[in-house]
Amino acid sequence: MPAISTCVIDVDLLLAWGGTFHNLQKGQVLFHEDDPAHFYYQVVEGRIKMCNCNEEGKEFIQGMFETGESFGEPPLFDGGIYPASAEADEDSVVIRLRKENFLQLLKENFDIHFGFTQTLARRLRFKSMMSKEISSYGPMHRIYTLLQEYKKNKGYTDADLMKIELTRQQIADMIGLRVETVIRSIRELERNGRLTIKRGKVYC
């Protein structure tokens, strides 16, 4: 899924609580699926991908997180392990804060704590909606719904035309389709006037 709007913590505040910057090269793994969670992470620059891989190497993207967005928080609250791996989708900088400091920061800042509650609720709603899409609808409906949500979560209105910063392969990996199916469906959506393609880039 695309990143869902999140509660951004001011970088200076994170630094004051002991946060540290970490530079990542494209493809570098930050943590693996099933690792224990010890840190809160927030993107400062670049983009982070959270994904699972099956035994055949097929990738399923759980989320793409860009500048100002946090990721991988649920295990910090329930004491569990990471349900997916996180890696840099491009050269990136993240700031991380130890779990103990992060939880104490939330206890002392109600507005931030409430913002995270809202963020987790939105992500849960998105997961539920996409599960329905995958189980009930065909490729074009799934793709269009995904792109509309991506646009909405970036703060665009229905009247705006937004460039989708996702590759066809990434779209396929988010909703369980073959990339060939995504390419074919996007062309059909353009013919139907629901999407625009300019120089190979998709606009919604």
C-alpha positions in Angstrom: 0.0 0.0 0.0 1.1 3.7 -0.3 2.0 5.4 2.8 -1.0 6.6 4.8 -1.0 10.1 6.3 1.0 9.9 9.5 1.7 11.9 12.7 5.0 13.6 11.9 7.2 14.2 15.0 9.5 17.3 14.7 13.0 16.2 13.9 14.5 18.6 16.5 12.2 17.0 19.1 13.4 13.5 18.2 17.0 14.6 18.4 16.3 16.1 21.8 15.0 12.7 23.0 18.1 10.9 21.7 17.3 10.3 18.0 20.1 9.7 15.5 20.3 10.0 11.8 21.2 7.0 9.6 22.1 7.1 5.9 20.9 4.3 3.7 21.9 3.4 0.1 19.2 2.1 -2.3 18.5 -1.5 -1.5 20.0 -1.4 2.0 17.9 -3.3 4.5 17.0 -1.5 7.7 15.4 -4.4 9.5 14.1 -7.8 8.5 10.8 -9.5 8.8 10.6 -11.3 12.2 13.2 -9.0 13.8 12.4 -7.6 17.3 11.5 -3.9 17.2 13.8 -1.6 19.2 13.4 1.7 17.4 10.9 4.2 16.1 11.8 5.3 12.5 10.9 8.4 10.5 12.0 9.2 7.0 14.0 12.5 6.6 14.9 12.1 3.0 14.1 9.5 0.3 11.7 6.6 0.4 11.5 3.3 2.5 9.7 0.2 1.3 8.2 -2.4 3.7 7.6 -5.8 2.0 7.4 -9.5 2.4 8.9 -12.1 0.1 7.6 -15.7 -0.4 9.7 -18.8 -1.0 9.7 -18.2 -4.7 11.1 -14.7 -4.2 7.8 -12.9 -5.1 7.6 -9.6 -3.3 4.5 -8.1 -1.8 4.8 -4.4 -0.8 3.1 -3.5 2.4 3.8 0.2 2.2 6.0 2.9 0.7 7.0 5.7 3.2 8.4 9.0 2.1 9.9 12.2 3.6 8.2 13.0 6.9 6.4 9.6 7.3 7.1 7.1 10.0 6.9 3.3 9.5 7.1 0.0 11.4 5.4 1.3 14.6 2.9 -1.5 15.6 5.5 -3.8 17.2 6.6 -0.9 19.4 3.2 -1.0 21.0 2.4 -4.7 21.2 5.9 -6.0 21.8 5.7 -8.2 18.7 8.1 -8.7 15.8 8.2 -6.9 12.5 5.7 -8.3 10.1 7.7 -7.1 7.1 11.2 -6.1 6.1 12.2 -2.5 5.5 14.7 -1.4 2.8 15.6 1.9 1.1 13.8 2.2 -2.2 16.2 5.0 -3.1 19.2 6.6 -1.2 17.6 7.8 2.0 18.1 9.3 5.4 16.1 8.1 8.4 16.0 9.2 12.0 15.6 6.6 14.7 14.7 6.8 18.4 15.0 4.0 20.9 11.7 2.3 21.8 11.8 3.3 25.4 12.4 7.0 24.6 9.7 7.0 22.0 7.1 5.5 24.3 8.0 8.0 27.0 7.8 10.9 24.5 4.2 9.8 23.7 3.3 9.6 27.3 4.5 13.2 27.8 2.9 14.6 24.6 -0.8 13.8 24.3 -1.2 15.5 20.9 1.5 13.3 19.3 0.1 10.2 21.0 -3.4 11.0 19.7 -2.0 11.6 16.2 -0.4 8.1 16.2 -3.8 6.6 17.3 -5.4 8.3 14.3 -2.5 7.1 12.0 -2.8 3.5 13.0 -6.6 3.7 12.6 -6.3 5.0 9.0 -3.8 2.3 8.2 -6.0 -0.4 9.5 -8.9 1.0 7.5 -6.8 1.1 4.4 -5.7 -2.5 4.9 -9.3 -3.6 5.3 -10.3 -1.8 2.2 -7.5 -3.2 0.1 -8.3 -6.8 1.3 -11.8 -6.3 0.1 -10.5 -5.0 -3.3 -8.2 -8.0 -3.7 -10.8 -10.5 -2.8 -13.8 -9.0 -4.6 -12.7 -7.0 -7.7 -10.8 -7.3 -10.9 -7.4 -5.7 -11.8 -8.7 -2.3 -13.1 -10.9 -1.7 -10.1 -8.0 -2.6 -7.7 -5.5 -0.4 -9.5 -7.8 2.6 -9.7 -8.8 2.3 -6.0 -5.1 2.1 -5.0 -4.1 5.1 -7.0 -7.0 7.2 -5.8 -6.1 6.4 -2.2 -2.4 7.2 -2.9 -3.5 10.6 -4.3 -5.9 11.3 -1.4 -3.2 10.4 1.2 -0.9 12.9 -0.4 -3.4 15.7 0.2 -4.7 16.1 -3.4 -8.3 16.7 -4.3 -10.4 14.8 -6.9 -9.9 17.8 -9.2 -6.1 17.7 -9.0 -4.0 15.8 -11.5 -1.2 14.1 -9.6 1.9 12.2 -10.9 2.0 8.7 -9.4 5.5 8.1 -8.1 5.2 4.3 -8.3 6.4 2.0 -10.9 4.1 -0.6 -12.6 6.0 -3.3 -10.8 5.5 -1.6 -7.4 1.8 -1.3 -8.1 1.7 -4.9 -9.0 3.5 -5.9 -5.9 1.1 -3.9 -3.7 -2.1 -5.6 -4.9 -1.0 -9.1 -5.9 -1.0 -8.8 -9.7 1.5 -9.6 -12.5 3.2 -6.5 -13.9 1.9 -7.4 -17.4 -1.7 -7.2 -16.0 -1.0 -3.8 -14.5 0.5 -2.4 -17.7 -2.5 -3.7 -19.7 -5.0 -2.4 -17.1 -3.5 1.1 -16.9 -3.7 1.4 -20.7 -7.4 0.4 -20.5 -8.0 2.9 -17.7 -6.4 5.6 -19.9 -8.6 4.7 -22.8 -11.6 5.0 -20.4 -10.5 8.5 -19.4 -9.9 7.6 -15.8 -6.1 8.0 -15.9 -3.6 10.1 -17.9 -0.3 8.9 -19.2 2.4 11.4 -20.2 5.8 10.3 -21.4 5.3 6.9 -19.7 4.3 8.4 -16.3 0.9 7.8 -14.8 -1.2 10.7 -13.6 -4.4 10.3 -11.6 
